[in-house]
């Protein structure tokens, strides 16, 4: 993949690297597929609601509920 990134403009390369780092946090192929499919559907109309962002963030493991304990790193 790195050789392909060399041919992309810097801004596109950074977007791909960001997406890779976010998706790499997901443990299984099923989790990755579900998150990617939801993200594509969420962005289909070009508008994202706060609840959609929240749901997407929770699918990615980026957001936690108020009562959920923070995992140690």
Secondary structure in CASP SS format (residue, H / E / C, confidence):
PFRMAT SS
TARGET T0000
AUTHOR 0000-0000-0000
METHOD secondary structure of the structure
MODEL  1
X C 1.00
X H 1.00
X H 1.00
X H 1.00
X H 1.00
X C 1.00
X C 1.00
X C 1.00
X C 1.00
X H 1.00
X H 1.00
X H 1.00
X H 1.00
X H 1.00
X H 1.00
X H 1.00
X H 1.00
X H 1.00
X H 1.00
X H 1.00
X H 1.00
X H 1.00
X H 1.00
X C 1.00
X C 1.00
X C 1.00
X C 1.00
X C 1.00
X H 1.00
X H 1.00
X H 1.00
X H 1.00
X H 1.00
X H 1.00
X H 1.00
X H 1.00
X H 1.00
X H 1.00
X H 1.00
X H 1.00
X H 1.00
X H 1.00
X H 1.00
X C 1.00
X C 1.00
X C 1.00
X C 1.00
X C 1.00
X C 1.00
X H 1.00
X H 1.00
X H 1.00
X H 1.00
X H 1.00
X H 1.00
X H 1.00
X H 1.00
X H 1.00
X H 1.00
X C 1.00
X C 1.00
X C 1.00
X C 1.00
X C 1.00
X C 1.00
X C 1.00
X C 1.00
X C 1.00
X C 1.00
X C 1.00
X C 1.00
X C 1.00
X C 1.00
END
